[in-house]
Amino acid sequence: MSLKLHVFPPSPRAFKVLFAAHQLDVDYELVPVNFANGGTKTPGFTALNPNQRMPVLEHDDFSLWESNAIVQYLASLKPESGYLPADLNGRMQAIKWQFWESSHWDPACAIYMFENVVKKLFSLGEPNPAELERGRQLFARLGPVLDGQLGRTACLAGPRMTVADLSVAPSLSSAELAQMPIADYPNLQRWLAEMQALPAWGQARALQRPAA
Ligand SMILES: N[C@@H](CCC(=O)N[C@@H](CS)C(=O)NCC(=O)O)C(=O)O
């Protein structure tokens, strides 16, 4: 198999590319990389991504880092899916949400993940209340943006699923565990339930938490 995804499956950023690969029906080989054991710091991995971060895609002699770029690449392999819309306006609406995810949504969700999940997992001490408050403030600003959009359209960039949904929903793949405050957002919850009902979500979930 020539397409490889180098991932640490428990991470939401790994979940994102795994969910995308399954939803788009792209064949891949999962190459586990554990950053907790220095797996992203080896010379081989550093040659693939000088940032020493996963996920990384390798396809024959091509490699790519940044999870949202990987999602776009996977969608480009399946143009008939329409997940990266052919029309310029539709495509830019979808890509806009990927930029929003990288710039705003992922950093806010990552605070909850780190404080409430990662610290426990790696015995890094108690959650920091000041950090959780920073997360709460960011989430209070971003939640209404997402919820408002999902009140207007079935999917994030319109009536059909696109790379926007593939990129934004995975930050919520451990929402309960991370105690993210999603209760007040009914449209977000409706959309998340729809994403969770997809077989691809279940397949990525099985890789994220094999024992769950
Ligand atoms: N913006 C990047 C973020 C990637 C990232 O931060 N990956 C983390 C794990 S979730 C990582 O590999 N960290 C390893 C380290 O910091 O040593 C993306 O979306 O791909």
The ligand as a Tripos MOL2 file, in Angstrom:
@<TRIPOS>MOLECULE
LIG
   20    19     1     0     0
SMALL
NO_CHARGES

@<TRIPOS>ATOM
      1 N1         -1.3670   22.0450   13.3900 N.3       1 LIG1
      2 C1         -0.8710   20.6980   13.4490 C.3       1 LIG1
      3 C2         -0.7150   20.2940   14.9030 C.3       1 LIG1
      4 C3         -0.0360   18.9470   15.0540 C.3       1 LIG1
      5 C4          0.3020   18.6840   16.5010 C.2       1 LIG1
      6 O1          0.4100   19.6020   17.3300 O.2       1 LIG1
      7 N2          0.5280   17.4110   16.8140 N.am      1 LIG1
      8 C5          0.9150   17.0690   18.1770 C.3       1 LIG1
      9 C6          0.0160   16.0050   18.7690 C.3       1 LIG1
     10 S1         -1.6770   16.3720   18.7820 S.3       1 LIG1
     11 C7          2.2860   16.4370   18.1910 C.2       1 LIG1
     12 O2          2.6290   15.6730   17.3200 O.2       1 LIG1
     13 N3          3.0930   16.7620   19.2030 N.am      1 LIG1
     14 C8          4.3860   16.1750   19.3690 C.3       1 LIG1
     15 C9          5.2770   17.0490   20.1680 C.2       1 LIG1
     16 O3          4.8870   18.1910   20.4530 O.co2     1 LIG1
     17 O4          6.3480   16.5810   20.4930 O.co2     1 LIG1
     18 C10        -1.8330   19.7650   12.6940 C.2       1 LIG1
     19 O5         -3.0400   20.0420   12.6990 O.co2     1 LIG1
     20 O6         -1.3800   18.7900   12.0990 O.co2     1 LIG1
@<TRIPOS>BOND
     1     1     2 1
     2     2     3 1
     3     2    18 1
     4     3     4 1
     5     4     5 1
     6     5     6 2
     7     5     7 1
     8     7     8 1
     9     8     9 1
    10     8    11 1
    11     9    10 1
    12    11    12 2
    13    11    13 1
    14    13    14 1
    15    14    15 1
    16    15    16 2
    17    15    17 1
    18    18    19 2
    19    18    20 1
@<TRIPOS>SUBSTRUCTURE
     1 LIG1         1 GROUP 0 **** ****
